[in-house]
Amino acid sequence: MLNGQPVVPLGKRPWEDLMAAAEDGNLLCELDEQVVRVVHALRTQHDKAGGKPKGSITVKINMKLENQVMMVTADVQTKEPKRERTTTFLYPLKDNTLAINNPKQGDLFPAGESPRTAPADTEARMGVVR
């Protein structure tokens, strides 16, 4: 007994017992949900973009002793993987603007032409042999 109150020890596994007791067991339930959420996000990111996506779950246990009573609070932070971004290749011009096409390369088809609208002799001019 401590101050006339029965003492219920946490047991021989203090961490497990603390986690089970924290927030009346709701902390463990939240962590279970967060694990599923992060794993889902990692798998989704991998399926969409490949690579090695990363995520994390951080649990911070705050403990404060006041009047011989230990007050325990928890903070849970979850980081899901960053969305993979694609790379765009652009070419800087002399006036410090950017171009989609390499200015050092000529156009394959003159302005207004495309492979579908090019004159019939375009393939011959390009050296295409069928």
C-alpha positions in Angstrom: 0.0 0.0 0.0 1.1 3.5 -0.8 -0.6 6.3 1.2 -3.4 3.9 2.1 -4.0 2.9 -1.5 -3.4 -0.5 -3.0 -0.5 -0.6 -5.4 -1.1 -2.4 -8.7 2.3 -2.9 -10.3 2.6 -2.8 -14.0 4.4 -6.1 -14.1 7.6 -7.4 -15.4 7.2 -5.8 -18.9 6.9 -2.1 -18.0 6.9 -0.9 -21.6 4.2 -3.3 -22.8 2.1 -2.6 -19.7 2.6 1.1 -20.0 1.5 1.1 -23.7 -1.5 -1.1 -22.9 -2.6 1.2 -20.0 -2.0 4.5 -21.9 -5.2 6.3 -22.7 -7.1 3.2 -21.5 -5.7 1.2 -24.4 -6.8 3.7 -27.0 -3.2 4.6 -27.8 -2.4 1.1 -29.0 -5.6 1.1 -31.1 -4.5 4.4 -32.7 -1.0 3.0 -33.4 -2.6 -0.1 -35.0 -4.6 2.2 -37.3 -1.5 4.4 -38.1 0.6 1.3 -39.0 -2.1 0.2 -41.5 -2.4 3.8 -42.9 1.4 4.2 -43.4 1.8 0.7 -45.0 -1.1 1.5 -47.4 0.5 4.8 -48.3 3.9 3.2 -48.9 2.4 0.4 -51.1 0.3 2.9 -53.1 3.3 5.1 -53.7 5.4 2.2 -54.7 2.8 0.9 -57.1 2.4 4.3 -58.7 6.0 5.4 -59.0 8.2 2.5 -57.9 11.3 3.5 -55.9 11.7 3.1 -52.2 9.1 5.3 -50.5 9.6 6.0 -46.8 7.3 6.7 -44.0 7.4 6.8 -40.2 5.4 6.7 -37.0 6.9 8.5 -34.0 5.6 7.9 -30.5 6.6 10.3 -27.8 5.8 9.3 -24.2 5.8 12.2 -21.8 6.0 11.4 -18.1 5.5 13.8 -15.2 5.7 12.9 -11.5 3.4 15.0 -9.3 2.4 14.3 -5.7 3.7 10.7 -6.1 1.5 10.1 -9.2 3.0 9.5 -12.6 1.1 11.3 -15.3 1.6 9.8 -18.7 0.7 11.4 -22.0 1.6 10.4 -25.5 2.1 12.2 -28.8 1.9 10.3 -32.1 3.3 11.8 -35.3 2.9 10.0 -38.7 4.8 10.8 -41.9 3.5 9.3 -45.0 5.8 9.1 -48.1 6.2 12.2 -50.1 4.6 12.0 -53.5 7.2 11.2 -56.1 7.5 14.1 -58.6 8.6 13.7 -62.2 11.5 15.5 -63.7 11.0 18.0 -66.6 13.9 18.8 -68.9 13.9 22.4 -70.1 16.6 24.4 -72.0 17.7 27.8 -70.8 17.7 30.5 -73.5 20.0 33.6 -73.8 17.2 35.8 -72.4 17.0 33.6 -69.3 13.7 32.1 -70.2 13.1 28.3 -70.6 12.2 26.3 -73.7 10.7 22.9 -74.0 12.7 22.1 -77.1 16.4 22.2 -77.5 17.1 25.4 -79.4 20.3 23.9 -80.9 18.2 21.3 -82.7 16.3 22.1 -85.8 12.6 21.2 -86.2 12.0 17.8 -87.8 9.0 19.2 -89.6 8.7 22.8 -90.7 6.2 25.1 -89.0 2.6 23.9 -89.7 3.7 20.5 -90.7 3.5 17.2 -88.8 4.1 13.6 -89.8 0.5 13.4 -90.9 0.4 16.7 -92.9 3.9 16.6 -94.3 4.3 16.5 -98.1 4.6 13.0 -99.6 8.3 13.5 -100.3 9.2 14.2 -96.6 10.2 10.6 -96.0 12.5 10.7 -99.1 14.0 14.0 -97.9 14.6 12.4 -94.4 16.2 9.3 -96.0 13.5 6.9 -94.8 13.6 3.7 -96.7 10.6 1.3 -96.6 
